[in-house]
């Protein structure tokens, strides 16, 4: 009896939290919090793998915090982007969903990738030239990966997921992608200098 009462109380608390977190008033903050948390988790998972394989020695906390800050910028972009798409195309027809997917892939994905590298460049005190070079070297790799993951994921997102949960769903799927993003971002260039 006591167990059931505690379970009911927990359910009430979670329902209250859910109703507040996903309300119009707090949705932006919820989406940003989710984006930051999962970006940091993705980097932590990638660093754990890199430590396991011997590519790095210890956990770079600064790197994880920077990935979290990139999650902040991406969370804001995704929040407003999905609202804009839902405003433009409110229906859930196959034609509308395909249109949203194409707009997402051709407009938001390149913008998101650029914002990611620009944010990281600022945090790493890189020059504009260095940021441009990194975008040129690594952005196409991420963009190709986007085409393998996101069209199918976004079909589910735009066709089945309620608008207020779009960023949450996106970030849940993105956890694996965040691991890959961290890997691409921090992949060292092979040393092409020859020893004479």
Secondary structure, DSSP 8 states (H G I E B T S, - for coil): -HHHHHHHHHHHHHHHHHHHHTSTTTHHHHHHHHHHHHHHHHHHHHHHHHHHHTS-SS--HHHHHHHHHHHHHHHHHHHHHHHHHHHH-----HHHHHHHHHHIIIIIHHHHHHHHHHHHHHHTT--HHHHHHHHHHHHHHHHHHHHHHHHHHHHHHHHHS-GGGHHHHHHHHHHHHHHHHHHHHT----------
